[in-house]
Every structure is written in C-alpha cells, then in structure tokens.
Amino acid sequence: MDNIIQFFEDKLVPIAAKIGNQRHLVAIRDGFAALMPLVMAGAIALLLNNVVFSPTSLIAELTGAGESGLYQFFGTYISPILGSIDAGTLSMLGLALTFAIAYLRAQAEDQDALITGTIAMGAYIILGALSRKNTVVAPWVGHYLGSQGVFVALLVGLIVPAIYFGIVNKNWTIKMPDTVPPAVSRGFMGIIPGTLVLVIIAAFKFLLVKIPFSGMETMFGDAPTTVFMIFEYYIALPFSSISQGPVLVLIISTLVPLLWFFGLHGANLLAAVTSPIYGNLQNHNLQAYEQGIREISANPLADNKLAFWVSGSWDAYVYHGGSGATLPLIIAILLFSKVRDQKEVARLSLAPGIFMINEPVLFGIPIVLNPIYLIPFVINQPILAMIAFYASKTGFAGPIVNSIPWTTPPILNALLATNFSWGAGLIATLNLVIAFAIYVPFVFVANSADSKINKEA
C-alpha cells in the first residue's frame, strides 16, 4: 500500500498540481465561481416559482389550489417578479462569464482588468450581433447570452485578453499627461488596442458568414452562420451527449476523491472541465423546466429536453457530507470506532458534515494520505454515482430542475433539486446507506491498526 501511495505521490500529484495552477484554467475555474451570486439568485427565484408561487407550482398542484384567489394573487404579482429575475441571471451567464474570465486574466497579467473585461464583452456581443435590418437570426441573440453561449464565452474570455495584451505590450496606446486623472488615462490607453481587437473579431465574424457549413440547416434554417451556431452544433451537442453516458460520470466520480486523498481539491481542479459541460446542462434544465419541458433525453440540447445528469446530480446523490461521501463515515466512526482521537474528530465534524463541509474529517481523521481509508473513500463515489445515474436515466429518480445550495443536507438536497421526486429521495437515502456499509469494515480495520500500534508502543 505504501508503494502505491508513493507512486501516486510521485506521478499523479505533480501533474494534478500543475494542471490546477495553469493560469488559463485558473481563470476559467474562478470565472465560474464568480458567477455563483447570479446563478443562485436565478436558481432560487426559479425554485420559489416552481415550488410555491406559480399557479402551476408543486404546492398548487398538490393542494389543487391553482385556481384559488391566493394563487391568482401570486400569479398576478409574485410569480412575474420572480420570473423576470431570470433575464438578469441565468439568461446572461455567457456574457457574464466572458467578462469574468477576461477580468481575471487581466488581473493575473497586471493589465487593466475592467477595460479588458469590457472589451471582451463587446467582442462576445459582436460575434452574435446582427444588423438592425436582419431579423432572421434575431431570436438567437438572446439565446446565446445565456448558458448556450458558455463554450464561446470560454474562448472569448481567453483569446480577447491575449490579443489585447499583445497590442498593449507593443505600446500601441495613447499616452496622456500625468496631470490627467488615472481613470481617464487608462480609458484613453485602451482606445487603440480595444478598437483593434474589436475590428479583428468583427472581421472573423464576417468571414464565418461567407464560409458554408453543411448540416446545420436543419437546426438553424437559413440564418447566417455565427460562431455560436458552430459551437452549439459541433461541440456543445456532442459534449452534452457524451455527458449523459456512464464513462465520463464514472471518471469524474473517481478522480474527485482520488485527488482529495492527496490533499488536492478534486472538485475545484476538475471544475474547468465539468462546469462548461454539466453546469451548462444544469442551467439548461432550469430554464427548460420553467418553459414546461418535462421529458428527459440522452441528447438534451439537440432534443430540447431535460438532461438526466447535471452538476447538481453529484450534490444530490453522491457528495453526502462532501467529496467521498464522508457523512456516512462520520456516523460509522461514531457508532463503531474505538480510536479515541478519530471519534472526537467525528463528533466535531458531524454538524459541518450534515451541511456538506468535510474538511474537518478530511484533515482531522485524517483521510488525506491515510491508506486505511483510501479504498472506501475512492470507490464509494463511483458506486453511488452509477446507482444514481441509472436511476436518473430510467426516470426512477426525477431530473434535477432546481439549483440548490451545495450546503443543503443530504436527501433534502435531492428532494428540493428534483421538485420532490420520491424516487430521487429514495436513491439519495439508499446511497447514504450504501456508503455507510462500505465504510464500516474499514472503521474496524482502523480499530485493529490502532490497537496494534498501541501494543507496539
């Protein structure tokens, strides 16, 4: 076991750490993190509408009160207010992500972050903008401001700053006297580089319109080609299909705890990969459900149906107590452990664990670099994920249609996220029990190891 751990420390950890510190991936990861206030505001508004205030909400349907005076009031005054929040949150995630990534890249390179982010937003709009006379593509503009534009947002947020920095570093800027206020001076410095960047982007967009792309007519009709259409057709749709297969879910579910075992934040390290795919699909689900779509599909974007596996699926079914499903471990230690210090750590970690915070147990037991808990900590996540995956795929567990704060306790998370699908609650409960059963034998192994160490001492 020591040789295996040493092998991973020598081979895996340096690679993972290098990837985790790669400046472009850091900007993507932190850019998605910066959007959390927008995402949660939009998600909570949708949740309240779907569960409480809409005349077609869960409570209205369960109570049969959808036609009552109270729900007429809700439908007239409350539901429209909550519904309008979507326009400034989930429906503009692509635009906001462009700004966030460009801003962070500029900060990392000691460039003017505000101007860089603003120019990147302008470039993003140009790539999907239309002539005022052109009404054919008009519906697609708003469509791509949101989660459907995430892949383009990633590229624009990285490429535009790179071009802008290159021009600034060549000193193709307007220099102002020292007497001019700094804010005004920075604005003038960005005029030439910003204009050149936007001209380059506009020229690129113009060329795309002239290039024929076969196969997209069935989806977009006669609309002039934009980079958003290309990415949706050739990248987003295939990725969404792959994401609804077991292999990628299995790989991610294994890598997250494996990286954590070596003290690396697995979810954060993989966020640059998982957020554009599964986070994008979750936002798609939220908005599709609001539009009345209820059917699931293995090709959710192409079929305009709900995805059955999204980023919130891990929170609902797999991360019981945090990465590695450590809440069942805490319970197992409290019930069966004879190791005094582990039992004390478990007692202190119980309350945080209920709310999905598991650093106390990861570093207190510890699980990090602890060979006894390596096997259960790593293997239970893929097992739980596959159970939940196939339950979701078959429709036994309802799809995730609400974004729930990650600190929501297990089981309740699954119920709220799926609009109280009883199958989802059952699978979340079953997974909690299975993770507990996986951990229990290793708690007894830890007891034996501690007893042996004490005897040798």
NORJOTA-V60350 format. One record per residue. RES is the residue in three letters. PSI is psi as a letter, one per 30 degrees, with the letter a starting at -180 (* if undefined). Layout:
RES:PSI ; RES:PSI
//
This chain:
MET:e ; ASP:e ; ASN:e ; ILE:e ; ILE:e ; GLN:e ; PHE:e ; PHE:e ; GLU:e ; ASP:e ; LYS:e ; LEU:e ; VAL:e ; PRO:e ; ILE:e ; ALA:e ; ALA:e ; LYS:e ; ILE:e ; GLY:f ; ASN:g ; GLN:k ; ARG:e ; HIS:e ; LEU:e ; VAL:e ; ALA:e ; ILE:e ; ARG:e ; ASP:f ; GLY:e ; PHE:e ; ALA:e ; ALA:f ; LEU:f ; MET:e ; PRO:e ; LEU:e ; VAL:e ; MET:e ; ALA:e ; GLY:e ; ALA:e ; ILE:e ; ALA:e ; LEU:e ; LEU:e ; LEU:e ; ASN:e ; ASN:e ; VAL:e ; VAL:e ; PHE:f ; SER:k ; PRO:f ; THR:g ; SER:l ; LEU:e ; ILE:e ; ALA:e ; GLU:e ; LEU:e ; THR:f ; GLY:g ; ALA:g ; GLY:f ; GLU:g ; SER:l ; GLY:e ; LEU:e ; TYR:f ; GLN:e ; PHE:e ; PHE:e ; GLY:f ; THR:e ; TYR:e ; ILE:e ; SER:e ; PRO:e ; ILE:e ; LEU:e ; GLY:e ; SER:f ; ILE:f ; ASP:e ; ALA:e ; GLY:g ; THR:d ; LEU:e ; SER:g ; MET:g ; LEU:e ; GLY:e ; LEU:e ; ALA:e ; LEU:e ; THR:e ; PHE:e ; ALA:e ; ILE:e ; ALA:e ; TYR:e ; LEU:e ; ARG:e ; ALA:e ; GLN:e ; ALA:f ; GLU:g ; ASP:h ; GLN:l ; ASP:j ; ALA:e ; LEU:e ; ILE:e ; THR:e ; GLY:e ; THR:e ; ILE:e ; ALA:e ; MET:e ; GLY:e ; ALA:e ; TYR:e ; ILE:e ; ILE:e ; LEU:f ; GLY:g ; ALA:l ; LEU:l ; SER:k ; ARG:f ; LYS:f ; ASN:j ; THR:f ; VAL:e ; VAL:f ; ALA:e ; PRO:f ; TRP:f ; VAL:e ; GLY:e ; HIS:e ; TYR:f ; LEU:f ; GLY:b ; SER:f ; GLN:f ; GLY:g ; VAL:e ; PHE:e ; VAL:e ; ALA:e ; LEU:e ; LEU:e ; VAL:e ; GLY:f ; LEU:e ; ILE:e ; VAL:e ; PRO:e ; ALA:e ; ILE:e ; TYR:e ; PHE:e ; GLY:e ; ILE:e ; VAL:e ; ASN:f ; LYS:g ; ASN:h ; TRP:i ; THR:l ; ILE:j ; LYS:k ; MET:l ; PRO:l ; ASP:f ; THR:f ; VAL:k ; PRO:k ; PRO:e ; ALA:e ; VAL:e ; SER:e ; ARG:e ; GLY:e ; PHE:e ; MET:e ; GLY:f ; ILE:e ; ILE:e ; PRO:e ; GLY:e ; THR:e ; LEU:e ; VAL:e ; LEU:e ; VAL:e ; ILE:e ; ILE:e ; ALA:e ; ALA:e ; PHE:e ; LYS:e ; PHE:e ; LEU:e ; LEU:e ; VAL:e ; LYS:f ; ILE:k ; PRO:k ; PHE:j ; SER:k ; GLY:f ; MET:f ; GLU:e ; THR:f ; MET:e ; PHE:f ; GLY:b ; ASP:g ; ALA:k ; PRO:k ; THR:k ; THR:l ; VAL:f ; PHE:e ; MET:e ; ILE:e ; PHE:e ; GLU:e ; TYR:e ; TYR:f ; ILE:e ; ALA:e ; LEU:e ; PRO:e ; PHE:e ; SER:e ; SER:e ; ILE:e ; SER:f ; GLN:g ; GLY:l ; PRO:f ; VAL:e ; LEU:e ; VAL:e ; LEU:e ; ILE:e ; ILE:e ; SER:f ; THR:e ; LEU:e ; VAL:e ; PRO:e ; LEU:e ; LEU:e ; TRP:e ; PHE:e ; PHE:g ; GLY:g ; LEU:k ; HIS:j ; GLY:e ; ALA:e ; ASN:e ; LEU:e ; LEU:f ; ALA:e ; ALA:f ; VAL:e ; THR:e ; SER:e ; PRO:f ; ILE:d ; TYR:e ; GLY:e ; ASN:e ; LEU:e ; GLN:e ; ASN:e ; HIS:e ; ASN:e ; LEU:e ; GLN:e ; ALA:e ; TYR:e ; GLU:f ; GLN:g ; GLY:g ; ILE:k ; ARG:f ; GLU:k ; ILE:l ; SER:l ; ALA:f ; ASN:i ; PRO:e ; LEU:e ; ALA:e ; ASP:f ; ASN:h ; LYS:a ; LEU:k ; ALA:k ; PHE:f ; TRP:j ; VAL:a ; SER:e ; GLY:f ; SER:e ; TRP:e ; ASP:e ; ALA:e ; TYR:f ; VAL:e ; TYR:i ; HIS:j ; GLY:g ; GLY:a ; SER:k ; GLY:g ; ALA:i ; THR:f ; LEU:e ; PRO:e ; LEU:e ; ILE:e ; ILE:e ; ALA:e ; ILE:e ; LEU:e ; LEU:e ; PHE:f ; SER:k ; LYS:g ; VAL:j ; ARG:e ; ASP:e ; GLN:e ; LYS:e ; GLU:e ; VAL:e ; ALA:e ; ARG:e ; LEU:f ; SER:f ; LEU:e ; ALA:e ; PRO:e ; GLY:e ; ILE:e ; PHE:g ; MET:g ; ILE:j ; ASN:g ; GLU:e ; PRO:e ; VAL:e ; LEU:e ; PHE:f ; GLY:e ; ILE:e ; PRO:l ; ILE:e ; VAL:k ; LEU:g ; ASN:j ; PRO:f ; ILE:e ; TYR:g ; LEU:e ; ILE:e ; PRO:e ; PHE:e ; VAL:e ; ILE:f ; ASN:e ; GLN:e ; PRO:e ; ILE:e ; LEU:e ; ALA:e ; MET:e ; ILE:e ; ALA:e ; PHE:e ; TYR:f ; ALA:e ; SER:e ; LYS:e ; THR:f ; GLY:g ; PHE:e ; ALA:k ; GLY:l ; PRO:l ; ILE:j ; VAL:g ; ASN:k ; SER:k ; ILE:k ; PRO:k ; TRP:f ; THR:g ; THR:k ; PRO:l ; PRO:l ; ILE:e ; LEU:e ; ASN:e ; ALA:e ; LEU:e ; LEU:e ; ALA:f ; THR:g ; ASN:h ; PHE:h ; SER:k ; TRP:e ; GLY:e ; ALA:e ; GLY:e ; LEU:e ; ILE:e ; ALA:e ; THR:e ; LEU:e ; ASN:e ; LEU:e ; VAL:e ; ILE:e ; ALA:e ; PHE:e ; ALA:e ; ILE:e ; TYR:e ; VAL:e ; PRO:e ; PHE:f ; VAL:e ; PHE:e ; VAL:e ; ALA:e ; ASN:e ; SER:e ; ALA:e ; ASP:e ; SER:e ; LYS:e ; ILE:e ; ASN:e ; LYS:e ; GLU:e ; ALA:*
//
